[in-house]
Amino acid sequence: MNGPIVITGGGTGGHIYPMQAVAEQLIAHGVAASQLRFVGSRRGQEATALASSDIQLTLLPGRGLRRSFGPEAVVKNCGAVLGLVAAIGMALVKVRSWRPSVVVSVGGYASFAASFAAVLWRRPLVLVELDATPGVAQRVLARFAVKQCCAFPSEAKNAVVTGAPVRDAILAIDRSDGARSLARSAAIPPIDRSRSVVVVMTGSLGSTRVNRAVLELAALWSERHDRTIIHVTGQRDFAMVTRERPTTNGLDYRVLAFADMTAIWALCDVAICRAGAMTLNELTILALPSVLVPLPGAPGDHQTENALLVVEAGGARLVMDGDCTGVKLDDVLGSMMEPATLSAMGKSAGSLGRRDGAARIAVEIVRVAEAS
């Protein structure tokens, strides 16, 4: 290996966690941390999430494009284009200086500049494709990639189905009956073992549509003594949900802005989530049944495509964003909450999980790096 391995992506946790997972497995395969580089965006969460890593972090300017033609969006998109031009300029300097043995892109707007620089400087490019339908940046770069590591089956050139890279902390979660009982006892306050636990998680910012539907659901379930809702609202809606939460006399309703999902998944019975690729990969690896509410307007409608793979396997139920209300969630969950149904759905979800995705991706990257 003649140069460092550059891992680029970020902007949201859905790209940061795969970067971490790939790096963990590269180190496990003998690559020193000093031979790795993270490249992300100044505006993304990687500025804090990756700052404490032993791996050198480079942050570039830029932001994602808004998919709207309104006046405000047009102005912001002009700024985004200027930021992208500046990011490409910086990436060209960095990649030329590093002469990496391979550049690995996990997608997202933060990945394009370094990947584009790799193409211009003729450095090998490996794409890690997390979604059933690739995003714009990945589609543009695909024709130049020497390898595409795909989470889902693909007919793309140079594609290999590896599964998605999932962090070691997720793989280490024990969801056996005994471990889940211990996790519930360790919660603060403890969760009664007779309760079914519904976890709501729709990303770092959160989904206002889903958050409002869960407020309605909590009101409908306010007298139930057999349910716990752990509602991870995300940053944007925490104050609103806290302010509007209903009074509950039986329901155990817990509202959090953020949560350590490794702890939350350990005690969960059923999840309500968006259908981002990394969320689905965690749910399938953990054999967690779910209600999936795809993000409307996602590029290529990739979240609906992602969700349908799990729904058609029997591991999830689909609720479209426009239909997501408390009444709808109550109806869908009511058809799922029998233990036998949850068990069968969990097994179906688990049939799609690939626990060795990050390791298989690392093997492909090392092969490319050694050949460069």
N, C-alpha and C positions, 0 to 999 in steps of 0.2 A: 504494500500500500504506500503510494508515493506522496500522498497529501492527506489532509484531514477529510473527515466526512461531515458535510454540512446538512443539517436537518432544518428545513424551513417550513413555516406555516404559522398558524396562530390567529389571533383576533378574538376567538371564543374558546371556552373549555373543550368544545368538541374537536378542536384542532390541537390545543396545547397538550391534553392528556395523551393523544397518540404520539406526539413528539417525545414526551417523557417515556412512554412505553417502548418505543423504538430504541431510544438511547439506553434504557436499562438493559435491553437484550443485546445490543451491540457490545456493551461493557461485559455482559455475561459471556459473550463469544470472543473475548480477548482484546477488544479495542479499548485503549486507554481513554479516560475522560478528556485528557489533554489533546487527543486526536479528534475530538468532536467539536462542532460548532452549532449553536442554535441561532437562527435568524428569524426574527419576527417583526412586529409592528409596534411603534411607540404608543399607539392608541389602544392596543389590545391588552388582554389580561396577562399576557406573557411578561409584561414589564415587571409585574410583581410575582406572578406564579413561578417564573423560572429564574428570578433574580438570585435566589439562594443556592442554585445548583452549582456543582463543581465545573459545569460545562460553560465555556465562554459564550456569552449572549450578546448578539448584535441586534439593535433595534433600528428599523428604518422608518422614514415618514410614510404617510399615506393612510387612507381609510377606504372602506368599502363603498361601492356605488349604490345610490338609492334607486330602486326600481319604480320611479315615478317621473312624470313630466311636469309636475307643479313647479311654480316659480322658486320656492325654497329649495326643492330637490335639485333643480337645474343649477342653482348657485352652488349648492354643496357638492354636486357632481363635478362642476368645473374645478373646485378646490381639490377634489379627490383625484382628478386627472393630473393636476399639477403636482400633487403629492406623489403620485405613481411615477411621474417622470423623474422627480428628485430621488425617489427610492431606487429606481433603475440605475441612475447615475452612481449612487453610493454603492449599490450591489456590484456594478461592473468593476469598481475599484477594489472592493473587498475580494471578490471571486478571483480576479486576476492576481491579487497579492497572495491569496491562500493556495491557489492551484489545487483545489480539492480533488481527491480521487473519485468522489461521487457527490452529487447534490441530490438530496432526498426531499421531495415535496409531499406534504400531507394535505395540501389544498388550503382554500381560503384566500382572501385578498392579500394577506400578508406573505403568501408564498410566491407570488408571481415574479417579483423583482429579482430575487436570487435565482429562481429557476430560469428566467429569461437570460440572466447573465451567464448561467451555465451553458445555455444553448449557444450564445454568441462566442464564448471562449472555448467552445468545443469540449466541455467537461461532461462526463457521463451523467445523465439525469434519470432518476428512478422516481416514479409516481406511486404514492400510496393512496388508492382510491377507496374511500370509506362508504360512499353512497351507492345505491342501486343505479342512479343516474348521475354521471359526473357533473361537477360544476363547470362554470365557464372557463376558469383559469386552467383546470385540468384538461378540458377538451382542447383548448388551444395548444397546450404543451404536449399532448399525447403523441403527436406525430414525430416528436423529437426524442421521446423517451426510449431508453434502451430496455427498460423493464417497467411493467405496471403490476403492482401488487394489489389485488382486488379483494375486498371483503365479501363480495357477492359474485356469482358466476358471470363471466364476461367473455365476449368474442373479440375484444379489442386486440390489436397487434401487440405482441410481446407480453400478453397478460398471463399472470399466474394467480390462481385463487389461493390466497394465503389465510383468509380471515382478517379481521381488524386487529390492530395493536391495542391491547388492553393492559393497564397498569398492573404490576405485581400485587398492589394493595387490593385490587378488585378480585384477582384470582385467589387471593388468600382467604376470602370471606367463606366462613363455614355456615351453610344454611341447613344443616341437619336440625331435626326437631329439638334436640338437647341444646344445641348452640343458640338456636333462636329463643328458647326459653331463658337462657342465661342473658342474652342480649336485651330481652325485655325487662328482666329483673334489674339490669344495670342501667337502664334508661333513667333519666331524672325528670320528673318522678317516675317510678317503675310503672310498667304497663301490665295490667292484669292479663294473665294468660288466657282467660276466657274471651278476650276481645279479638276481633279480626282487625288487622292494621292495614289501613289504606295510606299509601305514601303518594303525595302529589309533588312532582318536580318538573318544571318546564324551562329550565335553563337559568343562567346567571342573572339575566334581567327579569325573566318570568313572562308568562303570557297573561295579559289582562283578561282575555276571554275565558281562559280556563280558571284563572283565579276567582273571577266573579261567579262562575258556575259552581265552584267548590264552596264559596260562601253560601250559595243557595242550597247546596247539598247538606252543608252543616246545619242549616236551619231545618231542613226536612228531617234530619237525623238527630235533632237536638235532644230527644227523649230516649235515645237508644243507649242501653248500657252494654251492648255487645260490639261496639265499634270504637276504634281510635282512628282519627285522621291526623297525619303528620303533614302539614301543609307548608312546603318550602316555596315561598312566594317569589323569590328573586328580589333583586335590589329595587326595581322600579315600583312595585305595588305593595311593598311591605307595610308602609304607613296606611295606605288605603284599606288593606285587608284587616289590619289591627284595629282601625277605627270602626269598620263596618261589621266585624265579626259578630255573629248572633250569640245570644245568651243560651247556654246549653246546660241542661239539668241531668243528662245521662251520658251524652256523647263526650268522649275524651278528645278534645280538639286542640291541637298544638300548632301554633303559627310561628314559623322561623323565616328569617330573611335568607339565610344561607345554612348549609349543614354539611357535615362530613358524611358524604353518601356511603362511604364504606361502612359506617356505623348504622346508617338508616337502612340500607339494603339488607343488613344482617337480621333485622327484625320485621321486615315487610312481608305481608301476605299478597298484596296486589298493588300495582303502581298505576298512576294516571300521569301520562307523560306526552310531550311532543314526540316526534318520530325521527329525531336526528340519528345519524348513523352510530355514533358512539353510545348514545343512550340505549339503542336497540341491541348493540353488541353486548353491553353490560347486562341487560335484561335476559338475553338468551344464554349467555355464559352462566348466569346465576339461576337459570330456569325459573324466572319470575313471570307469572301471568300479568297481563297489563291491559289497560284501556288506552289506546293511542289516538291522539288528536293532532293530525299532521298540520304543520304550519302552512297556511294558505299563501300562495304566491311565491313559494320557495322555487329557486331556479330549476326548471325542468320538472316541477312538481315532485322533486325527488323524495320529499318526506312521505308523500302518499305511496310512492313506489316502495320505499323502505318498509312502511307499515304493512302493506299488502303481503309482503313476503312472510311476515310473522303471522298475520291474520289467517292467511291461506293454509299455513301449517297447523293452525289451531291453538297458537300460543297467545293470542291477543284478540280483543274486540276493537273495532274501528268506530270512532265518532268523528264526523267531519266538523271543522271549526264552526261553521255556521249553525250547526245543530247542537253545539255544546252548551247545555243548560244544566242546572241542578236536577231538574226532573229527568232529563235524558240520562245523566250519570247514575241517578238512583235506579232507573229502569235497567240499564246495562249491568251495573254492579249487582243488582238483585238477581240477575240470571247467572251470575258467576260465583257467588259467595259460598255455595255449598262446598265443604271440604273435598268431596270427590271431584267436583268440577275444577276447583283450583289445582288439585293435584294433577289431573289430566292435562290442563292447560300448561302447567309448569313443565311437565315432561315434553309436551309438544314444542314449547319455546326452547327448552334445553337441547332439543334435537338439532337446532340450527346453530348452537354455540360452538365456537372454535377457540379453545383455550390457548392454543399454541400460535395464534396469529402473529404476535410480535416476534416470537422466535423464528418463525418461518420467513418473515420479512427481513429480519436481521441476516439470515443466511443468504438471501438473495442480494442484499446490499453488499455484504462482504465479498461475495463472488464477483460482483461488478467492480468493487474497489480494487480487488487484487488483480483484475484483468486490465485495469486502466494504465 
